[in-house]
Amino acid sequence: MEREKDERERFKQVYQVLKTELLQDPNFEYDHISRQWVHQMLDYNVPGGKLNRGLSVIETYKLLNDGKQLHEDDLFRSSVLGWCIQWLVGCVLVLDDILDGSHTRRGQPCWFRLPKVGMIAVNDGILLWNHINRIIRNHFRDQPYYAEVLDLFNEVEYQTACGEMIDLITTLEGEKDLFKYTSELQQRISRYKTAYGTFYLPFACALIMSGEKPDEYSDVKAILLEMGIYFQVQDDYLDCFGDPDTVGKIGSDIEDFKCSWLVVRALELCNEEQKKILRDNYGKADPANVAVVKSLYNDLNLPGYFAEYEIDKYEKLTVSIEALPSKNVQAVLKAYLGKIYKRQK
């Protein structure tokens, strides 16, 4: 536990280094006001949360190179890539909160909800996106894998944006159709919006730094994406049944007409009368309508089905992981899985 705490503190120190570099950007040379805005915006949106995605890069790099002597410079670079992922998370959350009209994030008001911020947050999201390339250029331009890292982040950023698009266009006013929500659609949204950035990206970063080619690990990638879908199912469940004080935000998937695991599972279990109840109440902001949907979820025993799903998914993922030939890779994936199994936030 103490070691994990020290690792987290060292990781946070790297954030301070990267932030200082960005604030010294020539574009802000004579502009104290802009520097101060970026300073506050970064502190509010980047270093919060559990930091698991970023820390996973360091952990993965060490596990993949178990038994090898690792240089401090390379460990520092693994931390830098970890923070690039956290920058991406910050960017996605800032923009996602605007698009969903959310109120809280990580136990505090969403960035755009602050009186002085508002829709300036759109540009802040774009700034966070662009910071990633600047950080990579500053710290990896002299590395033989520089182009690979840039390409990896560009690809995952694109995949994440595509997932967000698919998620959003299913909720368009005038085109809402609850019965087009299928398990296939829910998994596609989860794969692109969540799985690539949360599970595949940290692993691929560590692989590239270790001199490996991510394309040669397609079996591992498939497991990581499946893990990401499972992670999103947990998010969907916690959005409805989690404690907002623990989760750090107030769920709104029902009001927002989201294609969540819960509504897809409900549609599979509902009789015709229950489907009508769902159709009449899902996607409406009135607390009374939301309460009807949650009551139906309980009547259908969705908490029980989720508990069964979670155990089954954990067991299947464990079997797939243990079938991999590399013990080091097995250790990485088991560490990832262990962090999310039965999580409460």
C-alpha positions in Angstrom: 0.0 0.0 0.0 2.8 2.4 0.9 4.6 1.6 -2.3 1.4 2.4 -4.3 1.1 5.7 -2.5 4.7 6.6 -3.3 4.2 5.6 -7.0 1.1 7.8 -7.1 3.0 10.8 -5.6 5.9 10.4 -8.1 3.3 10.2 -10.9 1.7 13.5 -9.6 5.1 15.2 -9.6 5.4 14.4 -13.3 2.1 16.2 -13.9 3.6 19.3 -12.3 6.6 19.1 -14.7 4.3 18.8 -17.7 2.0 21.6 -16.6 5.0 23.9 -16.1 6.3 23.2 -19.6 2.9 23.9 -21.1 2.5 27.2 -19.2 5.9 28.3 -20.5 4.7 27.9 -24.1 5.8 30.9 -26.2 2.2 31.5 -27.1 1.7 32.7 -23.5 5.0 34.6 -23.2 3.4 38.0 -22.5 0.0 36.8 -21.5 -0.4 36.3 -17.7 -4.2 36.0 -18.0 -4.1 33.1 -20.5 -1.4 31.4 -18.4 -3.6 31.7 -15.3 -6.6 30.3 -17.1 -4.8 27.3 -18.5 -3.2 26.7 -15.1 -6.6 26.6 -13.4 -8.3 24.6 -16.2 -5.6 21.9 -16.1 -5.7 21.5 -12.3 -9.5 21.3 -12.4 -9.8 18.7 -15.2 -6.6 16.6 -15.5 -5.2 15.3 -12.2 -8.5 14.3 -10.6 -10.1 10.9 -10.3 -8.3 7.6 -9.6 -5.6 8.1 -12.2 -5.8 4.3 -13.0 -5.4 4.7 -16.7 -2.2 6.8 -16.4 -0.7 4.7 -13.7 -1.4 1.5 -15.7 1.2 2.6 -18.3 3.9 2.6 -15.7 2.7 -0.7 -14.1 2.4 -2.3 -17.5 5.9 -1.2 -18.6 7.4 -2.7 -15.5 5.5 -6.0 -15.8 6.3 -6.4 -19.5 10.0 -5.9 -18.7 10.0 -7.9 -15.5 13.6 -8.9 -14.7 15.2 -6.2 -16.9 17.1 -3.2 -15.6 14.9 -0.2 -16.4 16.4 3.3 -16.8 15.0 6.2 -14.9 14.6 8.1 -18.2 12.3 5.4 -19.5 10.3 5.2 -16.3 9.8 9.0 -16.5 8.7 8.6 -20.2 6.2 5.9 -19.2 4.8 8.4 -16.6 4.6 11.1 -19.4 2.6 8.7 -21.6 0.4 7.9 -18.6 -0.3 11.6 -18.2 -1.1 11.9 -21.9 -3.8 9.4 -21.3 -5.1 11.4 -18.4 -5.1 14.5 -20.6 -7.2 12.6 -23.1 -9.6 11.6 -20.2 -9.8 15.2 -19.1 -10.6 16.3 -22.7 -13.3 13.7 -23.2 -14.9 14.4 -19.8 -15.0 18.2 -20.3 -16.7 17.8 -23.7 -18.9 14.8 -22.8 -20.3 16.7 -19.8 -21.3 19.6 -22.1 -22.9 17.2 -24.6 -24.8 15.4 -21.9 -25.7 18.5 -19.9 -24.2 16.8 -16.8 -24.0 18.6 -13.5 -21.3 17.0 -11.4 -18.0 15.1 -12.2 -15.6 13.7 -9.7 -17.7 15.1 -6.8 -17.6 18.7 -8.0 -19.5 20.8 -10.6 -18.6 20.1 -14.2 -16.1 22.5 -15.6 -18.6 24.2 -17.9 -21.0 24.7 -15.0 -18.6 27.2 -13.3 -20.0 30.7 -13.8 -16.9 32.1 -15.4 -16.4 29.1 -17.8 -19.6 28.2 -19.6 -19.1 27.4 -23.2 -15.4 28.4 -23.1 -15.1 24.8 -21.9 -15.5 23.7 -25.6 -12.3 25.5 -26.5 -10.7 24.2 -23.3 -11.5 20.6 -24.4 -9.8 21.3 -27.7 -6.8 22.8 -25.9 -6.5 19.6 -23.8 -6.6 17.5 -27.0 -3.8 19.6 -28.5 -1.7 19.5 -25.4 -1.2 15.7 -25.9 0.7 16.2 -29.2 2.8 19.0 -27.6 3.7 16.8 -24.7 4.6 13.9 -26.9 6.7 16.1 -29.2 8.6 17.6 -26.2 9.5 14.2 -24.7 9.6 11.7 -27.5 10.8 13.5 -30.6 14.3 11.9 -30.2 12.9 8.4 -29.6 12.8 5.8 -32.4 9.1 5.1 -31.6 8.0 8.8 -31.8 5.9 8.3 -34.9 4.3 5.1 -33.5 3.2 6.9 -30.3 1.7 9.8 -32.2 -0.1 7.5 -34.5 -1.4 5.4 -31.6 -2.8 8.5 -29.8 -4.3 9.9 -33.0 -6.0 6.6 -33.7 -7.5 6.2 -30.2 -8.6 9.8 -30.1 -10.5 9.2 -33.4 -12.0 5.9 -32.1 -13.1 7.7 -28.9 -14.7 10.5 -30.9 -16.5 8.0 -33.1 -17.9 6.2 -30.1 -19.1 9.5 -28.7 -20.8 10.2 -32.0 -22.6 6.9 -32.1 -23.7 7.4 -28.5 -25.1 10.9 -29.2 -26.9 10.3 -32.5 -29.0 7.5 -31.0 -30.5 10.2 -28.7 -31.5 12.7 -31.4 -34.9 14.4 -30.8 -37.4 13.2 -33.4 -35.4 10.1 -34.1 -35.6 8.3 -30.8 -36.4 4.7 -31.1 -36.0 2.6 -28.0 -36.4 -0.6 -29.9 -33.3 -0.1 -32.0 -31.3 -0.5 -28.8 -29.6 -3.9 -29.0 -26.8 -5.6 -27.3 -24.7 -5.2 -30.5 -25.2 -1.4 -30.5 -24.5 -1.1 -26.8 -21.2 -3.1 -27.2 -20.2 -1.0 -30.3 -20.6 2.2 -28.4 -18.7 0.8 -25.4 -15.9 -0.5 -27.5 -15.2 2.8 -29.2 -16.1 5.3 -26.5 -14.5 3.5 -23.6 -12.5 0.3 -24.3 -9.8 1.7 -26.6 -8.9 4.6 -24.4 -9.3 2.9 -21.0 -7.7 -0.5 -21.6 -6.0 -0.8 -25.0 -4.2 2.5 -25.0 -2.2 2.0 -21.7 -1.1 -1.4 -22.8 -0.1 -0.3 -26.3 1.9 2.6 -24.9 3.9 0.2 -22.7 4.4 -2.2 -25.6 5.7 0.4 -27.9 8.1 1.7 -25.3 9.3 -1.9 -24.8 10.1 -2.2 -28.5 7.1 -4.4 -29.4 4.5 -4.0 -32.1 0.9 -3.7 -30.9 -0.3 -5.3 -34.2 1.3 -8.6 -33.1 -0.8 -8.7 -30.0 -4.3 -9.0 -31.5 -5.3 -11.7 -29.1 -4.5 -9.5 -26.2 -6.2 -6.5 -27.8 -9.4 -8.6 -28.1 -9.3 -9.3 -24.3 -8.6 -5.7 -23.5 -11.6 -4.5 -25.6 -13.9 -7.1 -24.0 -12.6 -5.8 -20.6 -13.5 -2.3 -21.7 -17.1 -3.3 -22.6 -17.4 -4.9 -19.1 -16.1 -1.7 -17.6 -18.8 0.3 -19.4 -21.5 -2.1 -18.3 -20.4 -1.4 -14.7 -20.6 2.4 -15.5 -24.1 1.9 -16.8 -25.1 0.0 -13.7 -23.6 2.6 -11.3 -25.2 5.4 -13.2 -28.6 4.1 -12.1 -27.9 2.1 -8.9 -24.6 3.6 -7.6 -24.3 6.0 -4.7 -23.6 9.5 -6.3 -21.3 10.4 -3.3 -19.2 7.4 -4.1 -19.4 7.5 -7.9 -18.7 11.2 -7.9 -21.5 12.2 -10.3 -25.3 12.1 -10.6 -26.4 9.6 -13.1 -28.6 10.7 -16.1 -28.6 7.8 -18.5 -32.4 7.4 -18.2 -33.2 11.1 -18.7 -30.7 11.2 -21.6 -32.2 8.2 -23.5 -28.8 6.4 -23.4 -28.3 3.0 -25.0 -27.1 1.5 -21.7 -26.7 -2.1 -20.7 -29.7 -1.7 -18.3 -32.2 -0.6 -20.9 -31.0 -3.2 -23.4 -31.3 -6.0 -20.8 -34.7 -4.7 -19.8 -36.0 -4.8 -23.3 -34.9 -8.4 -23.5 -36.8 -9.3 -20.3 -39.9 -7.1 -20.6 -43.4 -8.3 -21.5 -45.5 -6.2 -23.8 -47.1 -4.2 -21.0 -43.7 -3.5 -19.4 -42.3 -2.4 -22.8 -45.0 0.2 -23.0 -44.1 1.5 -19.6 -40.5 1.7 -20.6 -41.4 3.5 -23.9 -43.6 6.0 -22.1 -41.1 6.9 -19.5 -37.6 6.4 -20.8 -35.7 9.5 -21.9 -37.9 12.0 -19.9 -36.3 14.4 -17.4 -39.2 14.4 -15.0 -38.1 12.6 -11.7 -41.5 10.8 -11.7 -40.7 9.2 -15.1 -37.2 8.3 -13.9 -38.6 6.7 -10.8 -41.0 4.6 -12.9 -38.1 3.3 -15.0 -36.0 2.5 -11.9 -38.9 0.7 -10.4 -39.3 -1.4 -13.5 -35.6 -2.2 -13.5 -36.0 -3.5 -9.9 -39.1 -5.5 -10.9 -37.1 -7.1 -13.6 -34.3 -7.9 -11.1 -31.7 -6.1 -13.1 -29.4 -5.8 -10.0 -29.5 -9.6 -9.8 -28.8 -10.0 -13.5 -25.9 -7.6 -13.3 -24.3 -9.5 -10.3 -24.5 -12.7 -12.4 -23.1 -10.9 -15.5 -20.2 -9.6 -13.5 -19.2 -12.9 -12.1 -19.6 -14.7 -15.4 -17.6 -11.9 -17.3 -14.8 -12.1 -14.7 -14.5 -15.9 -15.0 -14.5 -15.8 -18.8 -11.9 -13.0 -18.9 -9.7 -14.9 -16.4 -9.8 -18.1 -18.6 -8.9 -16.0 -21.7 -6.0 -14.3 -19.9 -4.6 -17.6 -18.6 -4.6 -19.0 -22.1 -2.1 -16.4 -23.2 1.5 -17.7 -23.7 3.3 -14.8 -21.9 3.3 -14.8 -18.1 4.2 -11.2 -18.1 1.2 -10.2 -20.3 -1.0 -12.4 -18.1 0.2 -10.5 -15.1 -0.6 -7.2 -16.7 -4.2 -8.2 -17.7 -4.9 -9.8 -14.3 -3.8 -6.5 -12.7 -6.2 -4.6 -14.9 -9.1 -6.9 -14.2 -8.4 -7.0 -10.5 -8.8 -3.2 -10.3 -12.2 -3.1 -11.8 -13.9 -6.3 -10.5 -16.9 -5.3 -8.4 -15.8 -1.7 -8.3 -18.2 0.8 -6.7 -17.0 3.9 -8.6 
